[in-house]
Amino acid sequence: MFKSLARMALATATAAALFFTTASCSAPQQAQDSDESAQEEPPVTIVDTTAETEAESTPQQQKADITEDRAKAVALTHAKVDGEAASFTKVVLDENDGTLVYEIEFTAHGAEYSYEIDATTGNVLSYDEPEQDDELEQDD
């Protein structure tokens, strides 16, 4: 019986030693495997898409060289209308044939005005002759 207990103890000690040896050896191996897999990944490539984004941007995202207020002042000056007499009904930054323009509409003294102002230079690109609005004339 003594021999069987000794064999069992020896078998248990051998199993324990084998377990701890395997566990301690496999941990560095796993770390080494993860280092190797990290080295195998392809490098990250950064692509500059700024030019593409700018080309696809909307007129509102593009920068106008003159402000909305300056475009209004240009239209009022061209129409020879005092700013206090004007009531703006539309001021929109838009793009026409690749050119940024302010589309401006306003009423003053019973007339309706419509202008397109170049948002880069501030030049008047087009305008409609004032149309008399009968409803507005009655309010004056």
PATOR-888389 format. One record per residue (C-alpha): x, y, z; residue in three letters; residue number from 1. Coordinates in Angstrom, 2 decimals. Each point is the difference from the previous one (the first is absolute). Last residue first. Example, Ala and Ser with C-alpha at 12.3 -4.5 7.8 and 13.67 -1.06 7.14 Angstrom:
site east 13.67 north -1.06 up 7.14 rest SER nr 2
site east -1.37 north -3.44 up 0.66 rest ALA nr 1
END
This chain:
site east -47.27 north 103.42 up -47.92 rest ASP nr 140
site east -2.35 north -3.00 up 0.44 rest ASP nr 139
site east -1.88 north 0.68 up -3.26 rest GLN nr 138
site east 3.25 north 0.01 up -1.94 rest GLU nr 137
site east 0.90 north -3.41 up 1.46 rest LEU nr 136
site east -3.16 north -1.64 up -1.35 rest GLU nr 135
site east 0.48 north 1.56 up -3.42 rest ASP nr 134
site east 3.54 north -1.40 up -0.25 rest ASP nr 133
site east 1.99 north 2.05 up -2.49 rest GLN nr 132
site east 2.76 north -1.98 up -1.64 rest GLU nr 131
site east 3.53 north 1.29 up 0.29 rest PRO nr 130
site east 2.20 north -0.83 up -2.98 rest GLU nr 129
site east 1.54 north -3.38 up 0.47 rest ASP nr 128
site east 3.62 north -0.38 up 0.94 rest TYR nr 127
site east 3.08 north -1.79 up -1.21 rest SER nr 126
site east 3.66 north -0.51 up 0.83 rest LEU nr 125
site east 0.37 north 2.95 up 2.37 rest VAL nr 124
site east 3.62 north -0.08 up 1.13 rest ASN nr 123
site east 0.94 north -0.91 up 3.59 rest GLY nr 122
site east 3.20 north -1.69 up -1.17 rest THR nr 121
site east -0.23 north -3.48 up 1.53 rest THR nr 120
site east -3.69 north -0.32 up 0.88 rest ALA nr 119
site east -1.02 north 1.36 up -3.42 rest ASP nr 118
site east -3.36 north 1.73 up 0.60 rest ILE nr 117
site east -3.23 north -1.20 up -1.62 rest GLU nr 116
site east -2.83 north 2.46 up 0.48 rest TYR nr 115
site east -3.81 north 0.15 up 0.18 rest SER nr 114
site east -2.01 north 3.09 up 0.96 rest TYR nr 113
site east -3.73 north 0.28 up 0.76 rest GLU nr 112
site east -1.61 north 3.45 up 0.04 rest ALA nr 111
site east -2.52 north 1.58 up 2.39 rest GLY nr 110
site east 2.48 north 2.43 up 1.52 rest HIS nr 109
site east 2.49 north -2.77 up 0.77 rest ALA nr 108
site east -0.08 north -3.78 up -0.44 rest THR nr 107
site east 2.90 north -2.42 up 0.11 rest PHE nr 106
site east 1.49 north -2.94 up -1.85 rest GLU nr 105
site east 3.62 north -1.12 up 0.15 rest ILE nr 104
site east 1.68 north -2.99 up -1.60 rest GLU nr 103
site east 3.58 north 0.09 up 1.22 rest TYR nr 102
site east 2.35 north -1.58 up -2.47 rest VAL nr 101
site east 2.78 north -2.58 up 0.00 rest LEU nr 100
site east 1.15 north -0.67 up -3.55 rest THR nr 99
site east 0.22 north -3.52 up -1.48 rest GLY nr 98
site east -2.82 north 0.54 up -2.49 rest ASP nr 97
site east -2.27 north 1.45 up 2.70 rest ASN nr 96
site east 0.72 north -0.91 up 3.62 rest GLU nr 95
site east -2.16 north 1.19 up 2.88 rest ASP nr 94
site east 0.18 north 2.19 up 3.11 rest LEU nr 93
site east -3.58 north 1.02 up 0.80 rest VAL nr 92
site east -1.56 north 3.32 up 1.08 rest VAL nr 91
site east -3.75 north 0.09 up -0.56 rest LYS nr 90
site east -2.87 north 2.22 up 1.22 rest THR nr 89
site east 2.03 north 3.05 up 1.02 rest PHE nr 88
site east -2.04 north 3.04 up 1.06 rest SER nr 87
site east 1.46 north 3.26 up -1.22 rest ALA nr 86
site east -0.90 north 3.52 up 1.15 rest ALA nr 85
site east 2.65 north 0.08 up 2.73 rest GLU nr 84
site east 2.66 north -1.12 up -2.45 rest GLY nr 83
site east -0.60 north 3.03 up -2.26 rest ASP nr 82
site east -0.53 north -1.03 up -3.62 rest VAL nr 81
site east 2.12 north 1.12 up -2.94 rest LYS nr 80
site east -0.45 north -3.44 up -1.64 rest ALA nr 79
site east 3.76 north -0.34 up -0.43 rest HIS nr 78
site east 0.58 north 1.20 up 3.57 rest THR nr 77
site east -2.60 north -2.41 up 1.37 rest LEU nr 76
site east 1.49 north -2.93 up -1.90 rest ALA nr 75
site east 3.55 north 0.81 up 1.13 rest VAL nr 74
site east -1.20 north 0.45 up 3.61 rest ALA nr 73
site east -1.70 north -3.40 up -0.07 rest LYS nr 72
site east 3.20 north -1.62 up -1.30 rest ALA nr 71
site east 1.98 north 1.68 up 2.81 rest ARG nr 70
site east -2.47 north -1.32 up 2.58 rest ASP nr 69
site east 0.32 north -3.55 up -1.40 rest GLU nr 68
site east 3.74 north 0.24 up 0.37 rest THR nr 67
site east 2.55 north 0.20 up -2.80 rest ILE nr 66
site east 2.65 north -2.58 up -0.80 rest ASP nr 65
site east -2.46 north -2.91 up 0.08 rest ALA nr 64
site east 1.35 north -3.16 up 1.54 rest LYS nr 63
site east -1.27 north -3.33 up -1.22 rest GLN nr 62
site east -2.17 north -1.98 up 2.37 rest GLN nr 61
site east -3.19 north 1.87 up -0.95 rest GLN nr 60
site east 0.87 north -0.52 up -3.66 rest PRO nr 59
site east 0.05 north -3.77 up 0.54 rest THR nr 58
site east 3.23 north -1.94 up 0.29 rest SER nr 57
site east 0.93 north -2.66 up -2.55 rest GLU nr 56
site east 3.14 north 1.70 up -1.31 rest ALA nr 55
site east 1.10 north 0.83 up 3.54 rest GLU nr 54
site east -0.44 north -3.61 up 1.09 rest THR nr 53
site east 2.01 north -1.36 up -2.92 rest GLU nr 52
site east 2.84 north 2.43 up 0.67 rest ALA nr 51
site east 0.04 north -0.84 up 3.70 rest THR nr 50
site east 0.03 north -3.75 up -0.57 rest THR nr 49
site east 3.52 north -0.61 up 1.30 rest ASP nr 48
site east 0.44 north -3.76 up 0.37 rest VAL nr 47
site east 1.65 north -1.48 up 3.07 rest ILE nr 46
site east 1.30 north -3.56 up -0.43 rest THR nr 45
site east 0.19 north -2.24 up 3.03 rest VAL nr 44
site east 2.73 north -2.62 up -0.22 rest PRO nr 43
site east -0.95 north -3.60 up -0.80 rest PRO nr 42
site east -0.34 north -2.38 up 2.91 rest GLU nr 41
site east 2.81 north -2.61 up 0.25 rest GLU nr 40
site east 1.79 north 1.76 up 2.85 rest GLN nr 39
site east -3.06 north -0.25 up 2.21 rest ALA nr 38
site east -0.24 north -3.71 up -0.77 rest SER nr 37
site east 3.63 north -0.47 up 1.09 rest GLU nr 36
site east -0.54 north 1.89 up 3.24 rest ASP nr 35
site east -3.15 north -2.05 up 0.71 rest SER nr 34
site east 1.94 north -3.22 up -0.55 rest ASP nr 33
site east 2.80 north 1.17 up 2.33 rest GLN nr 32
site east -2.53 north 0.78 up 2.71 rest ALA nr 31
site east -1.57 north -3.43 up -0.49 rest GLN nr 30
site east 3.45 north -1.64 up 0.19 rest GLN nr 29
site east 0.77 north 1.96 up 3.15 rest PRO nr 28
site east -3.18 north -1.40 up 1.56 rest ALA nr 27
site east 0.52 north -3.54 up -1.33 rest SER nr 26
site east 3.20 north -0.65 up 1.92 rest CYS nr 25
site east -1.38 north 0.95 up 3.41 rest SER nr 24
site east -3.14 north -2.06 up -0.51 rest ALA nr 23
site east 1.88 north -3.05 up -1.31 rest THR nr 22
site east 2.47 north 0.01 up 2.89 rest THR nr 21
site east -2.79 north 0.49 up 2.52 rest PHE nr 20
site east -2.01 north -2.92 up -1.40 rest PHE nr 19
site east 3.01 north -2.32 up -0.32 rest LEU nr 18
site east 1.02 north 0.66 up 3.58 rest ALA nr 17
site east -3.54 north -0.68 up 1.18 rest ALA nr 16
site east -0.24 north -3.20 up -2.04 rest ALA nr 15
site east 3.38 north -1.17 up 1.28 rest THR nr 14
site east -0.97 north 0.74 up 3.60 rest ALA nr 13
site east -3.29 north -1.86 up -0.43 rest THR nr 12
site east 1.72 north -3.01 up -1.60 rest ALA nr 11
site east 2.61 north -0.08 up 2.76 rest LEU nr 10
site east -2.65 north 0.20 up 2.65 rest ALA nr 9
site east -1.99 north -2.75 up -1.68 rest MET nr 8
site east 3.11 north -2.18 up -0.33 rest ARG nr 7
site east 0.88 north 0.53 up 3.64 rest ALA nr 6
site east -3.51 north -0.88 up 1.04 rest LEU nr 5
site east 0.14 north -3.18 up -2.12 rest SER nr 4
site east 3.36 north -0.97 up 1.45 rest LYS nr 3
site east -1.22 north 0.42 up 3.56 rest PHE nr 2
site east -2.87 north -2.29 up -0.74 rest MET nr 1
END
